Amino acid sequence: MKMNRILFVFGTRPEAIKMAPVVQAFRSAAAFETKLCVTGQHREMLNQVLSLFSIQPDFDLDVMQPDQQLANVTASLLRRASALYQQWRPDLVMVQGDTITTFAASLAAFYAKIPIAHVEAGLRTGNKYSPWPEEVNRCFTDVLASWHFAPTENARDNLLSEGIDPATVIVTGNTGVDAMMQMVSRLENDPKLQSIYDEQFSYLSSNRRLVLVTGHRRENFGQGLRRICMALRELARREDIEIMYPVHLNPNVQLAVEKLLGKQRNIWLVPPQEYLAFLYLLQRCYMIVCDSGGIQEEAPYLGKPVLLVRDTTERSEAVDAGTVKIVGTGVQKIIREANRLLDDPIAYWDMAGARSPFGQGNAAVRIVQHFERLKLLRRKSTDKPAFQTSGLRSMAAPGKAQEKSRADCHPLGNETATGISFGK
């Protein structure tokens, strides 16, 4: 089974962040022809990340419509991904995480009998409705995948308990840590960039501790999000803190948050922040209240306690390590646990000083090395000369941008895109 032609498929900002180091690593290895397909699931936020990591997509499925239902976006992704696979037949489709894009792209590849590699495989809550629909998306993708890149030993154990072939499971660490370390290094080593963000957020007080908030998951839409906002409004009565909430673009989030928290004292409602700006805030904040998956992996490396406003987490390692505490969406519990971290230095440092369990920032390198070893083994078994590789470029610097604009991305439906060959 050859794997020269690799197609990366993703659509949301978190997927882009976590796949960027993997794309960079593969494009630094001479043995592979790689192309990138985006679905447009998070159009504005996605483009920011691609620009930051100097990555240009080759194909754009452009599936999103305002307030689109899950069934409709899944069907659209399945149709368009299937057509793309027929046009540019990859040897391997690589997906990440637990989104609708991840599952639909994998199902389309399965129908086309194309092997699938799943980055960040094996995370589980054991509750198919939490997170919803992400838990099922990830489980289905793991069933379909030929290769499972698990971020932790716990994720590997989950896969093995479900009957996944151990030979297909590789523990790598989390690629989100790769991305974060690359960008934090950029912030720390570029005083001019640091000063830009100092100026951008100059309205934040140096005398108040910053509580950083994210809240956007589907299972919290409605009453869950309302309760979170009520807790934040009560916390904001404290004179020693201020709260910043980058509000997701989804109208189910924006309307509820603006109604409950708009014009409240000590609360800053801001648009979604580009990745570097958010990392700046993550470094500056005292603690995080969130329902995010990726922040559970990022915050521990920066020594920031996380109160998770969900009932479950697929990243149980963070809870076991003490860096994350699940508090749910009950108003009084959120307030009580936040006040405990704000008032009790021992409780705070128990969480802030805990060791992160998500790898050392070399996950992307391990993924590429896995496929390089497979190619070497196949060469050896057929007595053919081994291929030559240029080696892996350091993850400290982003890969060279492809010299084409988004206008050159092939929008599905136009089968004669100039300069792009779809043949074998």
N, C-alpha and C positions, 0 to 999 in steps of 0.2 A: 504494500500500500504506500504509494508515494505521497509526499506532503510538501511539494514545492510551492504550490499556489495557495496562499492563505488569505482568507477574507475575514476581516474583523467587522462585526456588526454591533452597533449600539445606538442608543437614542436619547438617553437622559444625561444630565450633568454628572451625577455620581458615577455612571458607567464610564463616561468620557475620562473623568479624573483617574479612575482605577485602571482603565485600559491604556491610557496614554503612555505610561512607562513600558508596557508590553509592546505596543506599536513601535516605540522608539528602539527597543531592544531587537525586535525582529528586523527592522529596517537597517540596523547596524550589522546584521549578519548576512554574509554574501550568499548563503545557501537558499534563501527563500525569496519568492516573488510575493509581495504583500499588497493588498488593496484594502481600502477602508470604506465601509458603507454606513451612513448615518440614516436614521429614520425620521429625525425631526421631532421626536417626542417632547423634548424641551428645547425649542428652537433658539431662543435668545441666550439662555444660560449655556447651552451646548456650544454655541459659536464662541463664547468667551473662553471656554476651556480649550477648545481646539487651537485658538489663536495663542493662548498662553504657552502651550506646549509645542507650538510651531508645527501643527499637524493639519493637513488639508485632506478632506474626504474625496474619494474617487466617485462615489455614487451617493445619491440622496433620494430616499424613497418618499419623503415629504408627505407623511400620512396624517398629520394631525389636523383636526377641525375643532372649532370652539366647543367646549363642554361635551366632548365625544364620549359615547358609552363604551365600556370595556369590550363588549362583543364586537362592536363595529371596528374599533381600532385593531383588535386582534385579527379579524377577518381581512382587513385592508393590508396589514403587515404580512400576513400569510400569502396573499395573492401576489403582492409586489416582490417579496423576497423570493418566492418561487420563480417568478419571471426573471429576476436578476440571476439566479443560479443557473438558469438555462442559457443565459447570454454569456456570462463569464463563469465558466464551470470551475469552481475552486476545488482543490484537493482536501481542504479542511476549512470549516467555518468555526470561528472563535467568538464566543459570547461571554458576557460577564454578569454575575449577580442574579437578580430575581425579578426583573421588570417584564412587562408585556412584550417588549422588543426581544428580550432574551428567550422567552418561551416560544414566541411565534417564529423567530428566525431559526430556532433549533428544530421546530416541527417541520418547517419548510425544508430544511436540510435533510431531515430524516426521510421525508417523502421522496427527496431526490437521491437518497442513498449516498449522501455526502457525510463523512465523519465530522463529529462535533467535539470541540474542546471547550470545557466549561471552567472559566476562571472564577474563583470564590465558590467552589462547590461544597456541598455538605452541611451548610448552616441549617439548623432546624429549631423550631419552637415546639413542634409536636401538635400544634393547633392550626388546622387548615384555614381558620378565619383570622389568624393573628400572626404576623401582619397579613392583611388581606389586600390584594390577591397574591402578594409576593411569596408567601410560604408555598403555595401550590405551584406557582411559576418555577420556583427553584427546584422543587421536588421533581416535577415533570421533566425539567431540563436535565437533571441528573440521570433520570431513567433513559433519556435519549442519547446522552453523551458517550463518546468513545474514550475521552480522557477527562479526568476530574482533578483539577488543581485546587486542593483543599488548603485553606489558609492556616489551619491548626490541626493538631493531633485529634482534638475533639471532633472537628468536622470530618476528619478521616474515619474515626470510629463510627460516626453516624452513617456514613456511606457503607461501611463494611457490614453494619448491623442490618442494612436493607438489602444485602446480597450483591452489592457492587463488587466486581472482580478486583481484588487487591492490586493486581498488576497495572490497573488503569488509574490508580489513585496516587497522586504525588503531593506531598505536603511542601508548600512553598513559602508560607508567610502571606501576608495580605498586600496586594499591589497598591492599595490605598496608602499604605505606609511609605512605599517607594515614592509615590507622587508627593506626599506631604513633605518628606525629608528633602526632596529636590527643591521644592518651592520655599520651604523655611530657610534652607541654605541661601537661596537667592535673596530673601528678605534680609537675612543677617549680614550678608556680604555686600549689600548695595545701600550705602547710606542715603543716596538720593531717592531711591525707592521708598525707604523707610520714612524719609521726610515727607514724601507725597502723602502717605497714609496718616502721618501725624497731623498734617494740615487738613486732610479730608475729614478726620474725626476729631478736630480740635474742640468741638462743642462738648465732648465728653469730659466729665469732671475728674481731676486728678485726686480729689478728696473723697470720692465715692467709689465703692467697689462695683465693678460691672458684672451684671448677670446677663449672659448671652442666651437667647432663646431661639429655637426653631420648632415649628409645629405645622405639619402639612400632610400627615399620613391619612389615607382614606378611611381607615377604621376609626379615626378620631373626628371625622366630619360630623357636624351636628352637636350633640350634647357633650361629647368628649372635648372638643375644641372650646366649647363654651365654658366648661368647668376649668380648663387650663387658663383661659383668659381671666376668669373670676379670681383664681388664685394669684395670678400675676398682678392684678389690680390691687389686691389686698397687700401683697408684698411691697408694692411700690409706695406704700405709706411710710416705709422706713426712710429715715433721712440719710442713712449711710450707704445706700445703694442707688444705682440707676439700672434700668433694664433696656436692652436693645433687642428688638425683634425684627430681623429681616423677613418680610412677609412674602410667602410664596405667591406666584402669579395666578394660581388656581383661584377662580372666583369663589369657590366654596370656602376657601381660607380667607381671602382678602375681605369679603363682605362681613364675615363674622368677627374677625379681629378688629377691623376698623370700627365696627359698631360698639364693641365692648371696651376697646383700649384707646381709641382715637382721642387725642387731646387730654390724656391722663398724665398727671404730673409724674416725673421721673421715668417715663416710658418713651422710648424712641422707636417709632415704627418707620422702618426704612425699606426700600426696595431690596430684592435679592441681591446679594453682594457677589461680585466676581471672586474667583477662588482665592487669589492673593490677598484681597481685602479681607475676606472672611478669615483666612489664616492669621492675618494681623490682629483681628478682633479676638480670635481664639487664643492667641498669645497674651493679649492684654487683659482678658476677662479674668474674673475670680472663680466663676463656676458656670456650668451650663445646665439649662433645663431644656430638654429636647425629646423628640420622638424619632430622631434620625438614626440610621444604621451606621453610616460612615463616621459620624462624630464619636461614636462609642470606640472606634479604633484610633481616631486621630488625637482626641483629647488626652488620653493617658500618656502619650509621648511628650506632651507639654505640661504634664502635672496638673491637669484641670479636672476636678470632680464632675461627674455627670449624674444628674437626676433624670431618669428616663420616664417620661410620661406615657408609658405603655403598660399593658398587663403582662407581656411576655417579651423575651428577646431571643433572637437566633444567635446572639453573640454571648452565650452564657459564660464564656471564659472571662469576659470583662467583669461580670458580676462576681464570679469566683475569685478573681484577683483583687476585688475591692475597689476598682476604679469607677464602676457604674453601680448605681442603686436604682432598682425598679420601684417607682412610686405610684404608677397608675395615673388616672385622671381625677381622683377624688380631691376636691378643693382643700380640705383640711390637711390631708396627708402631704400634698405638695407644699403647703405653707409650713407645716411642722418640720419637714425634712430640709427645706431651704433655710429656715431659721436656725436649725441645728448646725448646718455648715457655716452659717454667717456668725453664729455666736459662740461656737465651741471649737477652738483651735485644734484640739486633739482629734476631734471627729473629722475636721477638714483635712489635716495632714495624714490621717489614716488613709484617706482616699487619694489625696494629691500625690502622696509618696509611694503608692503601690506600683508595682512593676507591670508594664504592659505585656500582654501575651501574644501580640499579633506580628511577630517577626522583626527582622532587622533592616528591612529596606532593600533586600536583594531578591524579592519574589520574581520580578520580571526576568532577571538573569537566569534563575532556576528553570523557568518555563522554557526559555529559548534553548538552554543547555539540554533539556529533556529531548526536544525534537532533533537537536544536533546529534545526540547520542544515537537516536533511532536511525538517522540517516547513515551514520558511520557503521552501525551494526549491519544495515542492509548492504552497504558497499562491501564490507568484509565478507559477508556470506556469499556474495556473488563474485568474489575475487576481482572486483573492479577497483580502480584507484579511488581512494577517498577524496571527497570534495575538499576544496580549499575554502576556508572562511576567514573573513577579515577580523574576526573576534568581536567582542562586545564593547561598544563605546561606553564610557563612564556615564552613569545615570545622573551625574551632577549637572550636566548641561543638556538642554533639549536637542532633539534631532533637527537636522536641517529641514526647513520647510520645503514641501513640494512646490515647484515653480508653476503654480496655476491657481486661479481664483475659484471661488465657489461657483462662479458661472460655468466653469468647466466640469463641475460635477454632473454626472449623467443622470438626469431625472428620468425615472422609470417610465416607459411608454414611448420614449424616443429611442429607437433601436439603432440609430446611425450616428451616435455621438462622435464628433470629430476627434481623432487622436487617441481613441480608446479601442483596443482590440478585445473582442470577446471570444476569439477562437482559441483552441488548444494549441 
